[in-house]
Amino acid sequence: MTVDTVVVLDYGSQYSRLIARRVRECRVYSEILPYDVPPAELARLNPRGIILSGGPASVYEPGAPGLPQHVLDLGVPILGICYGMQLLAHALGGVVEPSNRREYGPARLEVDDPAVPLFEGLPRAFRVWMSHGDRVAVLPPGFRAVARSENSPVAVMVGPGGRYGVQFHPEVAHTEFGRQVICNFVLGVCGCSPSWTPGNFIAEAVARIRAEVGSGRVLGALSGGVDSTVACELVYRAVGPQLTCLLVDTGLMRAGEVAETLGAFRRHLELEVRHVDASGEFFAALAGVTDPEEKRRRIGETFIRVFERESARAGPFEFLVQGTLYPDVIESAADAKAAARIKTHHNVGGLPERLPFRLVEPLRYLFKDEVRAVGLALGLPEAVVFRQPFPGPGLAVRVIGEVTPERVAMVRAADQIVREEVGRFGLERELWQWFAVLTPVRTVGVMGDYRTYGYVVAVRAVTSEDAMTADWARLPPELLARISNRIVNEVPGVNRVVYDITSKPPATIEWE
């Protein structure tokens, strides 16, 4: 990585991903690593600065995550946030103790020294978001307090070498000027150049792919979504006709998706696209399976087997392109010390251990909005770039329980109604995702004087910036009424529709 980098060390905070995003919004590259990252891996990134995330532990508890000496030995600026601030103080000789009054929620920050670079361009007082039960009681040698709140006499501390600690969370939207605080650190304190741009990413990605692939042939796993499209376009820019794209009809696609995808690529892009109908194989692999993780594993394995067979027909191919994103990697991480795996993504943890291809994942460290920005910079059509995200396992994870052709047909029909009605109301660009889920629950109903015993369909619509967190969308009641009325009347076997009003967290966006 030739651009300046700021590393976020993760101590188990629910906001670690948000910290990295805020750094990237300052046009500086950021990557999340576990707090006990080996020295060689940290040095590989050559960071210009380190941010210590918050976390649920207390520094004085036995076994609490610590601050490795090799991090301090780098000699680069450090910003500790919440637990990260307490950890920095503790490691450098300060004293941390339980607060007499815990501080959760909004607070007013009073800046005592506005000349501190962290406060460049900020007012003397502004609203921040606190979430802590401990406090820095004694500052480390050489540090001083430069801001306070009602319950935190040391709300911000600064020490030699560009080392800062903030008791509040600048990364959350509830903190005023939080993004500017982070930009002041990465640009002003760390001296990073704001060069993390789509254009620079494209140039570097193309060069990296060209060096990695050489003269080898590449098979592109194409779904029609923005992730796989951008990934394949980058590879095409790097190696041209060495790339062949494959669109696999799994039988788990949305209504009309295969035809729409093939049409879009033929109209707008120069990629060679092969199409294979493997729906029978996928349904056979999913027969009798109800566990969500097992569904994803079998789908990932079946994809590879299809690619392997097609490679024998049109290949040989040495490489396989996938549109894996950073959230996929984070949520699939099974070895994180401070955070649990959320779910396996079929193109990350769901793949067989032994692959007949070497993976090429040019988007592996990008968030979705960054992928879209790269897609626009590549000149891709907006219809492709802003298409709503669709899970790799397709409708299989929107059928709760066993996946059968009949149940997929039901959820596909309901999903098409949701998409049509949201489009009719012109809300596509305001929402992150909107779809239907077929539940295994059946309820009693009355239709045309007859008793029915049909399935319940759940409708899900969320707003989000990057899918790491999401809020349920406040759809107009008249829109929900139209969706419900159409699904009950047009999808045989369904007699009830419910609307999911759960945010992420605690729920995930998809039901499985």
C-alpha positions in Angstrom: 0.0 0.0 0.0 1.7 3.2 -1.2 -0.9 5.6 0.3 -0.6 6.8 3.9 -2.3 4.5 6.4 -3.8 4.8 9.8 -4.4 1.5 11.7 -7.3 0.9 14.0 -6.5 -1.6 16.7 -9.7 -3.3 17.7 -10.4 -3.9 21.4 -13.9 -5.3 20.9 -15.8 -2.0 20.3 -19.0 -2.1 18.3 -17.7 1.1 16.7 -14.3 -0.1 15.4 -15.6 -0.4 11.8 -17.0 3.1 12.1 -13.7 4.5 13.2 -12.0 3.1 10.1 -14.8 4.5 7.9 -14.4 8.0 9.4 -10.7 7.9 8.7 -11.4 6.9 5.1 -13.9 9.8 4.9 -10.8 12.0 5.5 -9.4 10.4 2.3 -6.8 8.4 4.3 -6.6 4.7 4.1 -7.4 2.8 7.3 -7.4 -0.9 8.2 -8.6 -2.7 11.3 -6.3 -5.1 13.0 -6.6 -7.1 16.3 -5.1 -5.4 19.3 -2.4 -8.1 19.6 -1.3 -7.9 16.0 2.2 -9.3 15.5 4.9 -6.7 15.0 5.7 -7.8 11.5 2.1 -7.5 10.3 1.7 -4.0 11.7 5.0 -2.9 10.2 3.9 -4.2 6.8 1.4 -1.4 6.7 3.9 1.2 7.8 1.2 3.2 9.6 1.5 7.0 10.0 -0.8 6.8 13.1 -2.6 4.3 15.4 -6.1 4.6 16.8 -7.0 2.5 19.8 -10.7 1.6 19.7 -13.0 1.5 22.7 -14.0 -1.8 24.3 -16.0 -3.5 27.0 -13.1 -4.3 29.4 -11.6 -2.3 32.3 -7.8 -1.9 32.2 -7.4 -2.9 35.9 -9.3 -6.3 35.4 -7.2 -9.4 35.2 -6.7 -10.5 31.6 -7.8 -7.2 30.1 -6.5 -6.6 26.6 -3.3 -4.6 26.8 -1.3 -2.3 24.7 1.7 -4.1 23.1 5.1 -2.4 23.6 5.9 -2.7 19.9 2.9 -0.4 19.2 4.4 2.3 21.4 7.9 1.7 19.9 6.7 2.6 16.4 6.9 6.3 17.6 3.9 7.4 15.5 1.0 9.4 16.9 -1.7 7.5 18.8 -5.3 8.4 19.4 -7.0 6.4 22.2 -10.8 6.4 22.2 -12.7 5.6 25.4 -11.1 2.3 26.6 -8.2 3.1 24.2 -7.6 6.4 26.1 -7.7 4.6 29.5 -5.3 1.9 28.1 -2.9 4.5 26.8 -2.9 6.3 30.2 -2.4 3.0 32.1 0.4 1.8 29.8 2.3 5.1 30.2 2.2 5.3 34.0 -1.2 7.0 34.6 -3.9 5.7 36.9 -7.4 4.6 35.8 -10.1 3.9 38.3 -13.9 3.4 38.4 -15.9 6.7 38.1 -18.1 7.8 40.9 -20.7 8.7 38.2 -20.8 6.7 35.0 -21.3 8.6 31.8 -23.5 7.1 29.1 -25.1 9.2 26.4 -24.8 12.9 25.4 -22.5 15.2 27.3 -21.1 18.7 26.7 -17.4 18.9 26.1 -15.6 22.1 27.3 -12.4 22.7 25.5 -9.8 24.3 27.8 -7.0 24.6 25.2 -8.3 25.4 21.7 -4.7 25.6 20.3 -4.3 21.8 20.5 -4.2 20.5 16.9 -7.0 18.0 17.7 -9.4 20.9 18.1 -8.4 22.9 15.0 -11.4 24.8 13.7 -13.7 23.6 16.4 -15.8 25.6 18.9 -14.9 25.9 22.6 -17.8 23.7 23.5 -19.8 21.0 21.6 -22.0 17.9 22.2 -20.3 14.5 22.4 -21.3 11.0 23.1 -19.9 9.2 26.2 -20.1 5.5 27.1 -17.8 4.7 30.0 -17.7 3.6 33.6 -14.0 4.3 34.3 -11.9 7.4 34.2 -8.3 8.6 34.1 -7.7 9.7 37.7 -3.9 10.5 37.3 -2.4 11.5 34.0 0.7 9.8 32.7 4.0 11.8 33.0 4.2 14.5 30.3 0.4 14.5 29.6 -2.1 17.3 30.4 -5.9 17.6 30.3 -7.1 19.9 27.5 -10.9 19.3 27.7 -13.5 18.2 30.3 -17.1 17.3 30.7 -19.4 17.5 33.7 -18.4 14.0 34.9 -15.0 13.7 33.3 -12.3 16.2 34.5 -10.0 14.5 31.9 -12.2 14.1 28.9 -9.3 14.7 26.5 -5.6 14.4 27.2 -2.5 15.1 25.2 1.1 14.0 25.6 4.4 14.1 23.8 4.8 12.6 20.3 1.3 13.3 19.2 -0.4 10.9 21.7 -4.0 11.8 22.5 -6.8 10.3 24.4 -10.5 11.2 24.2 -13.0 9.8 26.6 -15.9 10.4 24.1 -16.6 8.6 20.8 -15.8 11.0 17.9 -16.8 8.3 15.3 -20.5 8.2 16.1 -23.0 10.6 14.5 -24.2 11.7 18.0 -20.9 13.6 18.5 -20.8 17.0 16.9 -17.7 17.7 14.8 -16.6 14.1 15.4 -15.5 13.6 11.9 -13.4 16.8 12.0 -11.8 15.6 15.3 -10.7 12.4 13.5 -9.6 14.3 10.4 -7.6 16.7 12.6 -5.8 13.7 14.0 -5.0 11.8 10.8 -4.3 14.9 8.6 -3.0 17.4 11.2 -1.3 15.3 13.9 -0.2 12.3 11.8 0.5 14.4 8.7 -1.2 12.0 6.3 -1.8 13.0 2.7 -5.6 12.8 1.7 -4.8 10.6 -1.3 -7.2 7.7 -0.7 -9.3 8.5 -3.8 -11.2 6.3 -6.3 -8.7 7.3 -9.0 -5.7 6.4 -7.0 -7.2 3.1 -5.9 -8.0 2.1 -9.5 -4.4 2.8 -10.6 -2.9 0.9 -7.7 -5.4 -2.0 -8.0 -4.8 -2.4 -11.7 -1.0 -2.5 -11.2 -1.3 -5.0 -8.3 -3.6 -7.3 -10.3 -1.4 -7.2 -13.4 1.6 -8.1 -11.2 -0.3 -10.9 -9.4 -1.9 -12.5 -12.5 1.0 -12.1 -15.0 0.1 -14.1 -18.1 -2.4 -16.4 -16.3 -6.0 -16.8 -17.3 -8.7 -15.5 -15.0 -12.3 -16.7 -14.4 -14.6 -13.9 -13.0 -17.4 -14.9 -10.7 -20.1 -12.5 -12.0 -23.5 -12.0 -10.2 -24.7 -8.7 -11.8 -24.3 -6.8 -8.5 -22.0 -3.8 -8.2 -19.3 -5.7 -6.2 -18.6 -8.5 -8.7 -19.0 -6.1 -11.6 -16.5 -3.6 -10.3 -14.1 -6.4 -9.4 -14.3 -7.9 -12.9 -13.9 -4.5 -14.6 -10.8 -3.8 -12.6 -9.3 -7.2 -13.6 -10.3 -6.5 -17.2 -8.5 -3.2 -17.1 -5.4 -5.0 -15.8 -5.3 -8.1 -18.0 -7.9 -7.6 -20.8 -8.9 -10.8 -22.7 -7.2 -13.0 -20.1 -10.4 -12.6 -18.2 -13.6 -14.7 -18.9 -16.6 -13.9 -16.7 -19.1 -16.6 -15.7 -22.7 -15.9 -14.6 -24.1 -18.9 -12.7 -27.9 -19.2 -12.5 -28.2 -20.8 -9.1 -32.0 -20.8 -9.2 -31.8 -18.5 -6.2 -31.8 -15.2 -8.1 -34.4 -12.5 -8.1 -37.1 -12.3 -10.7 -35.7 -11.5 -14.1 -32.2 -11.1 -12.8 -30.3 -13.4 -15.1 -31.8 -11.8 -18.3 -31.4 -8.3 -16.9 -27.7 -8.9 -16.0 -26.8 -10.5 -19.3 -28.5 -7.6 -21.2 -26.8 -4.9 -19.1 -23.3 -6.4 -19.8 -23.9 -6.8 -23.4 -25.1 -3.2 -23.7 -22.5 -1.4 -21.6 -19.4 -3.5 -21.0 -16.9 -5.3 -23.2 -16.5 -8.3 -20.9 -16.9 -11.8 -22.3 -19.7 -13.4 -20.2 -20.5 -17.1 -20.2 -23.8 -18.2 -18.7 -24.6 -21.6 -17.1 -27.8 -22.8 -15.5 -26.8 -24.8 -12.4 -30.0 -24.4 -10.4 -30.6 -28.2 -10.1 -27.2 -28.6 -8.5 -27.8 -25.9 -5.9 -31.3 -27.2 -5.0 -29.8 -30.7 -4.6 -27.0 -29.4 -2.4 -29.5 -27.6 -0.2 -32.0 -30.4 0.2 -32.9 -31.0 3.8 -30.6 -28.2 5.1 -32.1 -25.7 7.6 -29.0 -24.3 9.4 -28.0 -20.9 7.9 -24.3 -21.6 8.2 -24.6 -24.9 6.5 -26.6 -23.3 3.7 -23.8 -20.8 3.1 -21.1 -23.5 3.2 -22.9 -25.7 0.7 -23.6 -22.8 -1.6 -19.9 -21.7 -1.5 -18.8 -25.3 -2.2 -21.3 -25.7 -5.1 -20.1 -22.5 -6.7 -16.6 -23.7 -6.7 -17.6 -27.1 -8.2 -19.4 -25.3 -11.0 -16.5 -23.0 -11.6 -14.2 -26.0 -11.6 -16.3 -27.8 -14.2 -16.6 -24.7 -16.4 -12.9 -24.1 -16.1 -12.3 -27.5 -17.6 -14.6 -26.7 -20.5 -13.3 -23.2 -21.3 -10.0 -23.0 -19.4 -7.8 -23.8 -17.9 -8.0 -20.9 -15.5 -5.5 -20.2 -12.8 -7.3 -17.4 -11.0 -10.8 -16.7 -9.7 -12.1 -13.2 -9.3 -14.5 -12.5 -6.4 -16.2 -9.3 -5.2 -15.4 -9.8 -1.6 -15.8 -6.6 0.5 -14.3 -5.5 3.8 -17.6 -6.1 5.8 -17.6 -9.7 4.4 -14.1 -10.2 5.8 -14.9 -8.6 9.1 -18.2 -10.5 9.7 -16.7 -13.8 8.7 -13.6 -13.5 10.8 -13.5 -16.6 13.0 -10.3 -15.8 14.8 -10.9 -12.3 16.1 -9.8 -12.0 19.7 -12.2 -9.3 20.9 -15.2 -9.8 18.6 -17.3 -12.9 17.6 -18.0 -14.1 14.1 -21.4 -12.9 13.0 -21.9 -15.1 10.0 -20.0 -16.9 7.2 -20.1 -15.2 3.8 -20.2 -17.8 1.0 -17.2 -16.1 -0.7 -15.1 -15.8 2.5 -15.6 -18.4 5.2 -18.0 -20.6 3.1 -15.4 -21.8 0.6 -13.7 -25.2 0.7 -10.3 -25.3 2.3 -8.7 -26.5 -0.9 -9.5 -24.4 -4.0 -8.5 -25.3 -7.6 -7.9 -21.5 -8.2 -5.9 -18.7 -6.7 -8.3 -16.0 -5.5 -8.1 -12.4 -6.8 -10.1 -10.1 -4.5 -9.4 -6.5 -5.6 -12.2 -5.0 -3.3 -11.3 -7.0 -0.2 -10.6 -3.9 1.8 -13.3 -1.6 0.5 -16.7 -0.7 2.0 -19.8 -0.7 -0.2 -20.0 3.1 -0.7 -16.3 3.0 -1.7 -17.0 0.3 -4.3 -19.7 2.5 -5.7 -17.4 5.4 -6.0 -14.9 3.3 -7.8 -17.6 2.0 -10.1 -18.6 5.5 -11.1 -14.9 6.4 -11.6 -14.6 3.4 -13.9 -17.6 4.7 -15.9 -20.0 2.0 -15.1 -23.7 2.7 -15.6 -25.5 4.1 -12.5 -28.2 1.4 -12.9 -25.4 -1.1 -12.1 -23.5 1.0 -9.5 -26.6 1.8 -7.4 -28.3 -1.5 -7.6 -29.4 -2.6 -4.1 -27.1 -5.2 -2.5 -28.1 -8.8 -2.9 -26.5 -11.6 -0.7 -24.2 -14.0 -2.5 -26.3 -17.1 -1.4 -29.3 -15.4 -3.0 -32.8 -16.1 -1.9 -31.6 -19.2 0.0 -31.0 -16.9 3.0 -34.4 -15.3 2.6 -36.2 -18.7 2.9 -36.1 -19.5 6.6 -35.7 -23.3 6.9 -35.4 -25.7 4.1 -34.8 -24.3 0.6 -37.1 -25.8 -2.1 -38.0 -24.6 -5.6 -41.6 -24.0 -4.4 -40.5 -21.9 -1.4 -38.0 -19.9 -3.5 -40.8 -19.2 -6.0 -42.9 -17.8 -3.2 -40.3 -15.5 -1.8 -39.2 -14.4 -5.3 -42.8 -13.3 -6.1 -43.1 -11.5 -2.8 -39.7 -9.8 -3.3 -40.6 -8.6 -6.8 -43.7 -6.9 -5.3 -41.6 -5.2 -2.7 -39.1 -4.0 -5.3 -41.9 -2.8 -7.7 -43.8 -0.8 -5.0 -40.6 0.8 -3.5 -39.7 1.8 -7.0 -43.2 3.2 -7.7 -42.8 5.4 -4.6 -39.3 6.5 -5.8 -37.5 5.5 -2.6 -34.7 3.3 -4.1 -31.9 5.9 -3.5 -33.1 6.6 0.0 -32.9 2.9 1.1 -30.0 0.5 1.5 -31.9 -2.7 1.0 -35.6 -3.7 0.6 -36.8 -7.2 0.3 -39.1 -10.0 1.4 -38.4 -13.0 3.7 -40.5 -16.2 3.7 -40.8 -17.5 7.2 -41.6 -21.1 8.2 -44.5 -19.8 10.4 -48.1 -20.5 9.2 -51.1 -18.7 10.5 -54.9 -18.9 10.2 -56.6 -16.4 7.9 -59.9 -15.9 6.1 -60.0 -15.3 2.3 -63.3 -15.2 0.4 -65.3 -16.8 3.3 -62.8 -19.7 3.5 -60.4 -20.5 6.3 -56.8 -20.4 5.2 -53.6 -21.7 6.8 -50.8 -19.9 5.0 -47.2 -18.7 5.4 -46.1 -15.4 6.9 -43.9 -13.1 4.8 -41.7 -10.5 6.5 -40.8 -7.3 4.7 -37.5 -5.7 5.5 -36.3 -2.3 4.5 -33.2 -0.5 6.0 -31.2 2.6 5.7 -27.4 2.5 6.0 -24.1 3.9 4.9 -22.1 0.7 4.7 -24.1 -2.2 6.0 -22.0 -2.4 9.2 -24.9 -0.8 11.0 -28.4 -0.1 9.7 -31.7 1.3 10.9 -35.1 0.1 9.8 -36.7 2.4 7.3 -39.8 4.4 8.2 -41.7 3.5 5.1 -45.0 5.4 4.4 -48.0 3.5 5.7 -49.7 3.6 2.3 -46.6 1.9 0.8 -46.7 -0.9 3.4 -50.5 -1.3 2.8 -49.9 -1.7 -1.0 -47.1 -4.2 -0.4 -49.2 -6.2 2.0 -52.3 -6.2 -0.1 -50.5 -7.3 -3.2 -48.5 -10.1 -1.6 -51.5 -11.6 0.1 -53.5 -11.5 -3.1 -50.8 -12.4 -5.6 -48.6 -14.9 -3.9 -50.4 -18.2 -3.4 -49.9 -19.8 0.1 -49.3 -16.5 1.9 -52.0 -15.0 4.1 -50.1 -12.6 6.4 -47.4 -9.9 6.0 -45.4 -8.3 8.8 -42.8 -5.5 8.8 -39.4 -5.9 10.5 -38.6 -2.9 12.7 -35.3 -4.1 14.1 -32.1 -2.2 13.6 -28.5 -3.6 13.1 -27.3 -4.2 15.8 -28.9 -6.2 17.5 -30.2 -7.9 14.3 -28.4 -8.4 11.0 -29.9 -7.0 7.8 -30.6 -10.4 6.3 -32.5 -12.8 8.4 -30.0 -15.6 7.9 
